[in-house]
Amino acid sequence: MRIDRGEKLSTQEVGNLCEMMMDQYYINKGYKPLHDRVTSLDQVGHQGIDGVYEKDGKYVIADAKYNTAQLQETQDGRQMSENWINNRLDACVGKEKADQIRDAAEDDPVNVSTEVFHYDPKPDADRKSYCNTYHVDEAGYKCDDSVIVETYQDGEPIGDQPNG
């Protein structure tokens, strides 16, 4: 990867990289992406929700973060908060699917989870870097421990990855 060679990526490129890595993670877990996917580092990124995924009537709404990036406060509240998501869900997946997701959450809150997918490119002493995920609550704040979901050594995936 260019990052491993010490090349600096633009903000847009690292955002796209994380979104592509996030898509691959959820696809590998059997989820179907419902959003318009980013497929190139050079692609013009989108604003709002980074990913919405569906598997067996359950949904994951996710945001991708790179390095030290954090969820931010916006005019609609904190990123990934219930209000922030609700104001962007129709634009991300269309009104009909957004209403299905809202109905699923109303039926049982367990049907819809909100997560942050994070890639930390800085290698540790063993030359390993990591992707992790964590859940956020309805206010957009981290509500459990991060779980390492992918490990890389010298920029290459290593070993069996947890199946989440």
N, C-alpha and C positions, 0 to 999 in steps of 0.2 A: 504494500500500500504506500501511497505517496507520503502519508503521515510518518510511517516507519523510516522513510528515507530522509526525514527531517524537513520535508517540504511543507510550507504553510498553506493551508486551505483557507479560502475566503469564508466568511460567516455563512453565506448561502450554501457553499459546498459542504461545510461540516453539518449544517442543518439537513441537507439532502442525504448525506452519508448516514446520519442517525436514523432518518425516516426509512431509508432502504434497509438498514440493519434491523430496525424494529419490525418492518413488514416481514422480513425473512424469519424472524423469531416467531411471530404469531402464526405465520403460514406453516412453519415446521411443527407447531403445536396443533395443527388441524383447523385453524381459524380461516375463514374466508374474509378478505379485505372488502369493505363496503365503500371505501373512499376512493377518490382519484389518487393513484399511486405515483410517487416520485420514482423515476427509473434511471436518472442520470445525475451526476454531480453538477452538471451545467444547467439543468432544467430550472426554469423560473419556479421558485418555491411558492407554496400557498400559505395563506394566513389562516389562523384558526386552529381547529382540531387537526392533529397530525394523522390520527388513525382511528378507524372504527372497524371492529372485527366481529364476526358472528360464528358461533359453533353450537349446534344442538339447541337452538333457541336461547342461548346465552350470548351476551355482548360484552366486549371490552372497548372502552373509549380510552385512547392512550395519547400521550404527548411524548415526543422524543427530545432528549436533552443531551448535549455534548459537553464533556469536560466539566467545567464548574458552573455551567448555565443552570439557572433555577427558575421555578415558576414565578411569574411576575404579577403584580397588581395591574389591573386594567380598568377602564371606565365601567365595565360590566362586572367587576369583582376580580378576584384572583383567578389566574389561569387554572383550568380544570375544576373550578368550583361548579356547583349545580347551575347557578345562574349563567355563568360564562358558557358552559356547555350548551345549555338550553337555547341560548341566543345564537349559537353557531351550528347546531346539529342539522337543521334543515338544509343549510348551505353545503354541508359536508356529504350528506347521504340522500338528500331529497326529503320532501315533507312526508310522503307515505312511509318510508322506512324509519324516519325520525319518530313518527307517531307510534310505529310498532315498538321501537326501542323504549319510548316513554311508557307505553302500555305494559311492556314486560317488566319495567322497573316498578310500576305501580302494583302489578300483580304480586311481585316478590322482589325486594331490593337486591337479593342475591343474584338475580338474572342479569344485572348490569354492574360491571366493575369499572372503576376508573383507576388507571395506572400511569406511572411514568416509567419510560424505558430510558436508561441512561448508559452512555458509553464514556468510559474514562480512558483516554488514549495513553496516559502516562504509564509506562511499564514499571513494575515493581522490581525488587532486587533479582528476581528470577526471570526478568524480561517478559513478564506476563502483564497483559492488560485485560480489562473486564467490562462486560455489559451486565447491568443489573436492572431489576424492576422493583417498584414498590407501589403500594396502593395509596391513594389520596382520599380524604373524606369529602363530604359535600361542600366544605368550605375551601377545598383545594390544598389542604395541608397533609403532609406525609403522616400516615396513621399506622404503619407497621415497619418492621425492619426491611432493609433492602435484601434481595435475594440475587446472588450471582447466577446468571442464566447462560452466559457464554464466556469462554476464556480463550485468549489468544496469546501465542508466544511468538515473538518476532513477527507479528502481524498475521500469523496463520492460526486458524482455529485448531485447538488441541483437544484430544481426548473425547470421551463421551460427554455430551452436554446434558445437563439436567432436563428432564421432560416436563417440568413445571406441573 
